[in-house]
């Protein structure tokens, strides 16, 4: 059972799923964020994480998140294990049009990949987007050479909407980007909602 709580209009909501706690990032998370997001494995399969990724970058990113939520309605959660509070990754809803649509994004530390963590966290975040942010549409994208990310999107009930050929430049190489999307009515009618 998923729970969501919001104590005031500027505090990040905390959500819990069966195995995970989704919470605000804290300054003390910076070394672990730097270690995980700074790994070549994670940076190579995301569109926005640079490599190398140093501690100052992690600290700056974490420091920017409260304002991103407060002023732009773009929540980013730390994905943590409920059992031992271990930081596992990050997940966000970037509101491209508040009250209409947002982009789902996520990354997981290499040692935690392949365990269903992204799917479990994303289900809670998609629910939050449709129920709490009153979104009509949530979309996501991934580099075509990262099909594992696409499988997460499919498990959420998202529909592949197309491929943008040579759309992204990652480290000097043009990459195809696969687009997925889901409307609120699709989400309501999908199994497990």
C-alpha positions as CSV (number, residue, x, y, z in Angstrom):
1,X,0.0,0.0,0.0
2,X,1.4,3.4,-1.0
3,X,1.1,6.4,1.3
4,X,1.7,10.0,0.6
5,X,1.9,12.9,3.0
6,X,2.4,16.6,2.5
7,X,2.7,18.8,5.6
8,X,2.8,22.2,3.9
9,X,2.8,23.7,0.4
10,X,6.6,23.9,0.2
11,X,7.7,20.7,1.8
12,X,8.5,17.7,-0.4
13,X,5.9,14.9,0.0
14,X,7.2,11.6,1.4
15,X,5.9,8.4,-0.1
16,X,6.3,4.8,0.9
17,X,5.8,1.7,-1.2
18,X,6.2,-1.9,-0.2
19,X,10.0,-1.8,-0.3
20,X,10.9,1.9,-0.8
21,X,10.8,5.3,0.8
22,X,10.7,8.2,-1.5
23,X,11.9,11.3,0.3
24,X,13.6,14.7,-0.2
25,X,17.4,14.6,-0.8
26,X,19.4,15.9,2.1
27,X,22.9,17.5,2.0
28,X,24.4,14.4,3.6
29,X,23.3,12.4,0.5
30,X,25.8,14.2,-1.7
31,X,28.7,11.8,-1.4
32,X,26.5,8.8,-2.3
33,X,24.8,10.7,-5.1
34,X,28.3,11.6,-6.5
35,X,29.4,8.0,-6.2
36,X,26.4,6.5,-7.9
37,X,25.5,9.2,-10.5
38,X,29.2,9.7,-11.1
39,X,29.7,6.1,-12.3
40,X,30.2,5.7,-16.0
41,X,27.4,3.1,-16.0
42,X,24.8,5.6,-14.8
43,X,26.1,8.7,-16.7
44,X,26.3,6.7,-20.0
45,X,22.7,5.8,-20.1
46,X,21.2,9.1,-19.0
47,X,20.8,12.3,-21.1
48,X,21.7,14.8,-18.5
49,X,24.3,13.4,-16.1
50,X,27.9,14.5,-17.0
51,X,30.9,12.3,-16.5
52,X,33.0,12.9,-14.4
53,X,30.5,14.0,-11.8
54,X,32.2,15.5,-8.8
55,X,31.1,16.1,-5.2
56,X,30.5,19.8,-5.8
57,X,28.1,19.0,-8.7
58,X,26.1,16.6,-6.4
59,X,26.0,19.2,-3.6
60,X,24.8,21.9,-6.1
61,X,22.2,19.6,-7.6
62,X,20.8,18.7,-4.2
63,X,20.8,22.3,-3.1
64,X,18.8,23.3,-6.2
65,X,16.0,20.8,-5.6
66,X,13.9,22.6,-2.9
67,X,13.5,25.6,-5.3
68,X,12.7,23.4,-8.2
69,X,9.8,21.9,-6.2
70,X,8.7,25.2,-4.6
71,X,8.7,27.4,-7.6
72,X,8.5,25.1,-10.6
73,X,6.5,22.2,-9.2
74,X,9.2,19.8,-10.2
75,X,9.5,17.2,-7.4
76,X,12.7,15.0,-7.3
77,X,12.8,12.2,-4.7
78,X,15.6,10.2,-3.3
79,X,14.8,6.5,-3.7
80,X,15.8,4.7,-0.5
81,X,15.4,1.2,0.8
82,X,12.7,1.1,3.4
83,X,14.5,-1.7,5.3
84,X,18.0,-0.1,5.7
85,X,17.4,3.5,4.4
86,X,20.2,2.9,1.8
87,X,20.1,5.5,-1.0
88,X,19.3,3.7,-4.3
89,X,18.8,6.4,-6.9
90,X,16.6,9.4,-7.9
91,X,13.2,9.9,-9.6
92,X,11.5,13.1,-10.7
93,X,8.5,14.7,-12.4
94,X,9.7,17.7,-14.4
95,X,6.5,19.8,-15.0
96,X,6.8,20.9,-18.6
97,X,3.3,22.4,-18.2
98,X,2.0,22.6,-14.6
99,X,-1.5,21.1,-14.4
100,X,-1.1,19.5,-17.8
101,X,2.0,17.4,-18.3
102,X,5.3,16.4,-16.8
103,X,8.3,14.3,-17.8
104,X,9.2,11.3,-15.6
105,X,12.9,10.8,-15.2
106,X,15.0,8.4,-13.0
107,X,18.4,6.8,-12.4
108,X,19.4,3.9,-10.2
109,X,22.9,3.1,-8.9
110,X,24.5,0.3,-10.9
111,X,24.6,-2.1,-7.9
112,X,20.8,-1.7,-7.5
113,X,19.8,-2.1,-11.2
114,X,17.7,-5.0,-12.4
115,X,15.7,-5.4,-9.1
116,X,12.5,-3.7,-10.0
117,X,13.3,-0.6,-8.0
118,X,12.6,1.9,-10.8
119,X,9.3,0.3,-11.6
120,X,8.2,0.3,-8.0
121,X,9.2,3.9,-7.4
122,X,7.8,5.1,-10.8
123,X,4.4,3.6,-10.0
124,X,4.2,5.8,-6.8
125,X,5.4,8.9,-8.7
126,X,3.0,8.4,-11.6
127,X,0.2,8.1,-9.1
128,X,1.3,11.3,-7.4
129,X,1.5,13.1,-10.7
130,X,-2.1,12.2,-11.7
131,X,-3.7,12.4,-8.3
132,X,-1.8,15.1,-6.4
133,X,-0.4,17.3,-9.3
134,X,-3.6,16.8,-11.3
135,X,-1.6,16.1,-14.5
136,X,-3.4,15.0,-17.7
137,X,-0.3,13.4,-19.2
138,X,3.1,12.0,-18.1
139,X,5.8,11.2,-20.6
140,X,9.3,9.8,-20.5
141,X,12.1,9.1,-22.9
142,X,15.2,7.0,-23.1
143,X,18.3,6.5,-25.3
144,X,17.5,3.7,-27.7
145,X,20.5,1.8,-26.5
146,X,19.0,1.6,-23.0
147,X,16.1,-0.7,-23.5
148,X,15.9,-1.5,-19.7
149,X,14.5,2.0,-19.2
150,X,11.9,1.4,-21.8
151,X,10.8,-1.8,-20.1
152,X,10.1,0.3,-16.9
153,X,7.9,2.6,-19.0
154,X,6.1,-0.3,-20.5
155,X,5.5,-1.9,-17.1
156,X,3.9,1.4,-16.0
157,X,1.4,1.1,-18.9
158,X,3.0,3.8,-21.0
159,X,2.7,3.7,-24.8
160,X,5.6,4.1,-27.1
161,X,4.9,7.2,-29.1
162,X,7.8,7.3,-31.4
163,X,11.5,7.6,-32.0
164,X,13.4,10.8,-32.5
165,X,16.4,9.8,-34.7
166,X,19.7,11.4,-33.9
167,X,17.9,13.6,-31.4
168,X,20.3,13.8,-28.5
169,X,24.0,14.3,-28.5
170,X,25.7,12.3,-25.8
171,X,29.4,12.8,-25.4
172,X,29.8,13.9,-29.0
173,X,27.7,11.1,-30.5
174,X,24.2,11.5,-31.9
175,X,21.7,9.2,-30.2
176,X,18.1,8.0,-31.1
177,X,15.6,8.8,-28.3
178,X,12.5,6.7,-27.7
179,X,9.4,8.5,-26.5
180,X,6.7,7.1,-24.2
181,X,3.6,8.7,-22.8
182,X,0.5,8.0,-20.8
183,X,-2.8,10.0,-20.3
184,X,-4.6,10.0,-17.0
185,X,-7.4,8.0,-18.5
186,X,-4.9,5.4,-19.7
187,X,-3.5,5.2,-16.2
188,X,-6.9,4.8,-14.5
189,X,-7.8,1.9,-16.8
190,X,-4.4,0.1,-16.5
191,X,-4.1,-3.0,-14.3
192,X,-2.8,-2.4,-10.8
193,X,-4.0,1.2,-10.4
